[in-house]
């Protein structure tokens, strides 16, 4: 059974940076599309970024240039580097996984989810 464990969230001032990590276990990491979603209080869960099993990346348009997704196959870990953070980035960030090959940007397309890590950006 695939399990995902996020870490790296916390409190940061506007303009700062954070790197979120998601440790993958229980399957063959290279066979999965990995993604990050986020959910702010009172809002629906939204797509942030995804990376295919072959390393192609996809990012939500408004976050391009600030957020970067990457994966380390040796560590079975996917990362989300977040720079120039804004108060509106405050949310719980979730790691998700789906069996390859297609990358999707809807939460319903992912089978496995982590417990989430909270990011708070102060103004």
N, C-alpha and C positions, 0 to 999 in steps of 0.2 A: 504494500500500500504506500503510495507516494505521500510524503509528508514535507511540509514547507514551514520554515521557521524564520520570521523576519527579525531584524535587529537594526539598531542605529538611529531610531527616532529620538526626539527630544525637543527641548526648547532652544530656539535660536532667534537672534535679532534679524529684522529685515535687512536684506543685503548679504546675509551670511550663507553658509553652505552646510550641507549634511550629505553623508553617504549612507544609504540604506543597503543592507545585505539580506539575502534570502538563501538560507541553506536548504538544499534539496536532498532528500533521501528516499529510499524505498523503490527506486527504479533506475533506469538508464538515463542519466541526465541529458545526454546528447540527443535523445529521442524526443525531447519535449520542447515545445514552444513555451517560453517564459514571458510573463508580463507583470506590470505593475498597474494597479488601479488605486484610486483614492476615494474616500467618502467623507465629505465635510458634514458637520451637524445639520440635520434637516434637509440634506440634499441626497440625490441618488448617487450611487457609485459610478465613477467615471474612469474612462481609460486614460492612462498616462503614457505608457510606452510598452513595447514588446520586442522580443528578439527571437528570431527563428533558430531552429536547431543548427542551421548553417551559419548563423552570425549576422544575418540581415536584421536591421533595426527599423522600428516604426515608432513615431512619437506623435502625440496629440499636437496639433498645429500650434496652439498657443504656448506650448511648453518647449518647443524646439529652440535650441540655442541656450536653454537654461538647464534642462534635464537630459541626462545621458544614461542609457541602459547599456550594460555590458554583462558578459558571462565568462566565468573561469571554469573550464571543464575539469581541470585538475582538482579543483576544490568543490565542484558541484554547487557552485554559488552564482547567483545573479545579483547584480548591483544596480542601484539607481543613484547616480551622482546628481545632486540638486544644488545649483548655484543661483546667486542673485535671488534668494528666496523672498517672497512677498507674504504679507499677512493672509492673503487669499489662498495661499498654498496650505494653510492650516487644515489638517485632515488626518484621518487614519489611513495609512498606506498599506495596501494588501498586495502580497505576492500571489501569483496564480500560475498554473501550469496546465497545458493540454498536450495530448499526443500529436506529434507532427503529422501533416506537414504544413497545413495552412495557418497563417497568422490571422487572427480575428481581433476586433477591437471591442467586442461586446462581452460583457461579463458572463453571459449565458453560454458562451463558447468554451469556457474553461471548467475543467473537472475538479481541480484541486486548488485549495486556498489555504493560505496561512492565517494566523490569528490576528494579524495586523500589528502595525507599530505606529504610535501616535507622533505626529509632527506638529509642533506649535510654533508659529512665527509671530513674534511680537513686533509692534510698530515703534 
